[in-house]
Structure formats: structure tokens, C-alpha cells
Amino acid sequence: MSGEELANSAVAALALRSREAAKVLAALSRAEKDAALSAMANAISENADAIVAANKIDVEVAKAGGAIEQYLDRLTLTPSRVEGIADGLRQLVDLPDPIGEVVRGSTLANGLEIRQIRVPFGVVGMVYEARPNVTVDAAGICLKSGNAVLLRGSSSAAKTNEVLVETMRAALTQTRVPEDAIQLVPSQDRDTVTALLTARGLVDLVIPRGGSGLIKMVVEEATVPVIETGVGNCHVYIDADADLDKALAIVINSKVQRPSVCNAAETLLVHEAVAAKFIPTVLAAFKEQNVLVHGDENFAAASGDVRIATDDDWAREYESLEIAAKVVYSLEEAVAHIRKWGSGHTEAIVTDSISAAHKFVISCDSAAVMVNASTRFTDGEQFGFGAEIGISTQKLHARGPMGLPEMTTTTWVVTGDGHIRA
Amino acid sequence: MSGEELANSAVAALALRSREAAKVLAALSRAEKDAALSAMANAISENADAIVAANKIDVEVAKAGGAIEQYLDRLTLTPSRVEGIADGLRQLVDLPDPIGEVVRGSTLANGLEIRQIRVPFGVVGMVYEARPNVTVDAAGICLKSGNAVLLRGSSSAAKTNEVLVETMRAALTQTRVPEDAIQLVPSQDRDTVTALLTARGLVDLVIPRGGSGLIKMVVEEATVPVIETGVGNCHVYIDADADLDKALAIVINSKVQRPSVCNAAETLLVHEAVAAKFIPTVLAAFKEQNVLVHGDENFAAASGDVRIATDDDWAREYESLEIAAKVVYSLEEAVAHIRKWGSGHTEAIVTDSISAAHKFVISCDSAAVMVNASTRFTDGEQFGFGAEIGISTQKLHARGPMGLPEMTTTTWVVTGDGHIRA
């Protein structure tokens, strides 16, 4: 067999075991699933030393390979980070079970009772990069929502992921949840990703988590259903009717509060009517926060620190202390810029005009639109979801932060008493 | 340019016009959209002669090409069918507008108001076969749900579709809806289908409507999001605790009431405990209704009319007066058969046992499960949706009959007063 055939058959074998586990898992009660989550959390806490030791090996290899600081930081697990991961599972215990929820229901004129109820997808594949916390977060969220999970992490976190998954599976043996509800897909070569993405009929859904390169690869290769997450080229638009104090606070918060995440702002658009007043203020604030500005000629004219922006800047998700900035001559121009360059994640408008806010909201075509609030609020925890598997930037199924209900599908249950159609 | 490049650029040009139209359409009120639907309906009524005349040409060509009776019937438009199509648009006027509906909403602890509201997808592509009524139904449903539509029908209905689309577009010129909200994709060659299925960033969603070959092709070729519809290998399972009078009525209704559609039954599974009593009765009823039975050895032993079923029969969607039939020794065996051979559309159980019904419902993994009711009830009109674009057999986004709300996505609108994240 070729490497590709080997990967296909290895992944198919894992997926078949996932399907069997999913059948059992779908019928378990909330109490049974919560007991499993608690057992997993305790096992991770107890096994923290082994987890940190395995992680050390992964980190050393990455260092020897010349990985940058930011990458190493994502990869590294400390004892307190391990405890944080275990606590994440404990928080899932407190959340309501989405399975069995009646979404809609009615009794038809002929007496048929119809109910649309939430049921698990079945088998969910996760494809992600070098953040080992995703291994546990995703396993927990999938388990609570009744789905078996196939975890395909980065090969650079292979040792860490192996110990994490072994720890969780060992904990499951003491519970009603089959241990095959959580399985690790080998990460030694790329063929296993392709096999996972094309396992139609075996895998119900794949969710990629990572940078735009990973997301693009998954969307292009997958023949199983995919939910795109996380690429965020977010904009803040300062309208002609903006309160400029609020505008300044929102722009700075959107950019600097946590620049490495997908809901951080990447481009500032300022209406011409307030540009003369706002540009010097915002540039001073950016300077104070060490934000590098890639601006149009209006911004460049205001400060020698501003670099001239190119099309590449309008398209980029910096994920760092850099921002693109531009003056627009109307709300329509701001929206056109956002629709052309944005990724459909989050856009903010700062305005006191109801009509401007309304027009912006219905025109942007993004997962979330903020009116007088920071882009940083697009987040499952902030929205009160309690757990988040990612932020969907697609339009099908889920859009924006995805909590437990978004990890389910529905089925129609129709109950009659011998009803036939006339 | 090659044929493929020509098709790509032609479809891209159409899709860009659709996107412009979609922007306008997304902001229109229900009254403006309803006025457009009424104008389209009246134009179709008034233009019935030209529509029937164009259809006659398509039908003659199909006849000369040796098309079978069933195919010709789907293709043919009579004056009364044309009026029925126009009435379909008028019925859409009476349905509520899904756009702007607040799906969820709350005020967060920090005072932020979050609302999840329904918004249009944008541009929807329809790929379908030789039923010209789909041209108008799909255009109407897309328009009411605020989406621009690209219609790629069968080349065998090309003349009919051209007149239908010209009629609708001419009507739109008198309304607030841009005429490019409805566009026909040339059907002369297959390259335009591929171009539509791969127009990422231009087309938000493609819905195929047709036989299993079409659906499979669309799913495999598409890189834009797809909703699979309509392949229905539906099962009726007669449980050990079934009322056999109800069972007989439900089996016969599921099979014969309209055998050519996706929610008709294709396989009968009978529990061994009632087989001796039920098989002779159901075979007599099938004979009376001219249903050809492909049965296992138990059915074959009961009548010389029964042909021995092969794996091909378990897999087939007959769409005609044929049925596969088999004795099972447990509910679990029935479910295993359904999960192995079914298409995830609709399964029915006939039983008086609450626990059997519960187990069947949570185990089947299908879009709809009927308890003591005919499979024929899986239908948007029967469910009270008023209009149906198709029946989804996938798990993502929509499952089962898709009405107007299923033709929308959502966006999160977050309103603050200068809120920033701490």
C-alpha cells in the first residue's frame, strides 16, 4: 500500500471505532456524560507531571527546530496551565446538555405531533495546530454534545497530545462513555489529514482550528462537511457621528487588548468628517501602545511613523501590534472596503446615528457587527455560552461563536396513531 | 480560452451581478418583496401561452431523443400547470418574512445587548433537472428569503426556463427588486455547472435538486457550501408490538400514495414475531396495488410473485411500485439495516411500545423518524412550512424539509455604549 492508502485505512479503522462509540454516547444521559467529564478532569490534574514532562520533549524539539517565541508559548504547558485545562472540563459539567432539546414542535391539524429535537452529529474530526489545550477542550465539548471526536493535532505536539488522550481515555474506562469516544489520529505525516478530510460517510463534520493556511487547506481538500473557523480580518469604522472618546477607547481595545486572536481589529476606517480631529489623537495612542500603523496618505501626512499601506495590508490579519488605517468618504465606502477585504468575522461601527448603525449592520455581511463596542466581544464566553469550539466565519449551520448547541444537528420526530397521507 | 475558462468567466460575471442585486435585496422590506412576487405571478399567468409554446419545443426535442414517459411528464407544462406555478408564488406572499427575525437575544452582565438575527445568505445557486416548475419555485423562495438566485436547470428544459426567467425578470423591472436577483446560468454544456460549484467567494450556497447521480456529482465537485437534498431510501419497520391494521395502512400508504417521490418507502422490515401473520396480508395488499416485491427467503416462501432481494435492492431508491422486504429478529437488527443501507431521509416504526419507539428514534440517525405514521409526511407543506426548497439529508445547517427560515443565515448584532473588554 502507498502512504496515502495506509493513511486512509488507518483513519477509516479509527473512524469505524468512533462510530460505534458515537452510537453508545448518543443514548447516554447528561449525568453519565458529566460523570465522564469530571473523571477526565481529575485524571488530568493527577497526571499533570507526566503531561508536563511529555510537553517538555515537544518544546525541546520545537526549540531545536528554531520555532519562534510566540509558537513556543502556544505549545508550552506548565502545571498551572494543565490545571486550567482540567478546570475547563469541570466548567462543561455545569453547562446544560444540548441533546434532546426540543427546538420547535407543534400538533398538526390532522393530529400528528411533530418535534424537532437536537441530536449529536455523530463523529467530529478536529484538525488543529500546536495548541495542546485544544486537544482537551475539543474532546470535552464533543463529549458533552454527544459526539465522538477524532483529534488530529500538530506533529509538533505529538508527545503532549498522546499523554493527554491516554489520560482521558483511561479515565473513561471507569465511566459509561466508551473510551473510543476520544481518539487521536496519528500526526506523523500529512496523509492522515487528507484521509480524515475525505472520510465521507465515516466522519460527519470536520472543524479546523488554526491559521488561515490551515483553514484554506481544509476547505479545499475536504469532501466531508466542514465548518470554517477563526480567520479574522476585523474592522473598526469611525462614523461621522461618532463620539470620539468612545471611538478612541474602542479602537485601542480592539487592537491591543489581545492582538494575537481572531477578534482583534486589523484595519481602522475613519470618516473624512472626523478625520482631522481623530487621526492625531489615535496616532498618539497607537504610539503609546507600540502599534505600528500602515496608513493611507491621510495618516502618513499626520506622522512620520506611519508606513504607506498597500493592498497586502488591507488583506492581512496581522495578529500583532500592527494596524492598517484609512480615511473613507462615506459609510458606503467603509462597507465596500469591508466587503472587499474582510473575512466576514467581526466589524465595529462607532456612531451615535441610529440610521448609520442600521445601514452598517445590514450591509456588512459578517458573523458579528458591533455598534459602539470593541470587536473583542465576539467570543463564546463573553456571549455567555460557557464553552466555545471556535468562531464560525461561514454562513451554513453556525455563524459566530459556536457553543454546545452548535455542535448538534436535529431530527424530526413525528408521532401519529396510524396516520396515512390522503 | 478553453471551454472551462469561458464557463468560469461567464458564471463569474453572472455571480457578480447577483452579488450586487443581493446587496439591494437584503435591505428591502417584506412589502417590497411581496409586491415583486405578486408581479412575477401575474406576469407568468399573463404569459402562459408563450411559456407553453416554448415548453412544447423542449418536449418535442426530448421525445425525439427517446425520453421515457415519466421524464416527459416532469418536463411538460400545460396551461393549468403554469397557473399552478404562478399560484405557488402567490402563496409565498402570505408567508412571514424570515429576514430580521431575532433568533436569540439577551443583555449581558456588562450591559451589552446581543441579538442573533436572520439575514440572507446572499447568492444561492440551484442545480436541478428537467422540472421547469423548480425554476419558478426556487426563484420565489430565494427572493422571499432575500437571496439572489443563479438557476442552472437542465439543457432539456432550456427554452422553457429561458421564457420563465425572462418573464420573471421583466416583472421585476416594475418593482424595487433588481432584475439580476433572478438569473439563468446557460445550460448548453456541463462546464457551467462546474463553474457554479467552484465559485468560492461569489456564490454562498448551492442546492442540488434531482436524482442521486446529480446530488453525488454536486457534493464531490463543489468547493462552495452545499446542502444535499432529497435522496430517500426510506424504511418502514413493523415492530413486534405493532398494531397490524395500522401497520398495513402505513406500509401501503408509504409505498403507493406517490411512489416517485423521495419520502416514499423503499424497504419494509418486519419483526419475526409478527412475520407469520403480517407477511401474507401485506403481500396480498401489495399484489392488489401492483407493487413488485423483492424479498428475503421468508417473503419468497410466502408467494411465488416475490423476487429474491439482493444487496442492490437494499440500496436502491426504486421511485416506482417496487419494494424490498425482509424479516428482522430484533429492533436492533432493523436499525443496523437502516444505518447500513439507508440515506438518512425518513424511517417509520409501527409499534405500541414506548420503549421501542424511543430506541428507534434515538438510533436511526435520519432526518425524520415517524412513529405510527406514513413516511409520506416528511414534507414542508405537511409540516406547515408553506414552501419548501427541498428536503435536506445532511446534518449541517438544515435537516429535513427546508422552508424559508432554512434559506437564511444569521448575524450577531452587539450594541454597546463605548464598551471595551477588560
Interface residues (C-beta under 8 A of the other chain):
Chain A: K23 A26 A27 S106 L108 L112 I114 Q116 V119 F121 G122 D204 L205 V219 E220 T223 P225 I227 D243 D245 K246 A249 I250 I252 N253 S254 Q257 A357 V361 I362 S363 C364 D365 S366 A367 A368 V369 M370 V371 N372 A373 S374 R376 F377 T378 Q382 F383 G384 Q394 K395 L396 H397 R399 G400 P401 T409 T410 T411 W412 V413 V414 T415 G416 D417 G418 H419 I420 R421
Chain B: K23 A26 A27 S106 L108 L112 I114 Q116 V119 F121 G122 D204 L205 V219 E220 T223 P225 I227 D243 D245 K246 A249 I250 I252 N253 Q257 A357 V361 I362 S363 C364 D365 S366 A367 A368 V369 M370 V371 N372 A373 S374 R376 F377 T378 Q382 F383 G384 Q394 K395 L396 H397 R399 G400 P401 T409 T410 T411 W412 V413 V414 T415 G416 D417 G418 H419 I420 R421
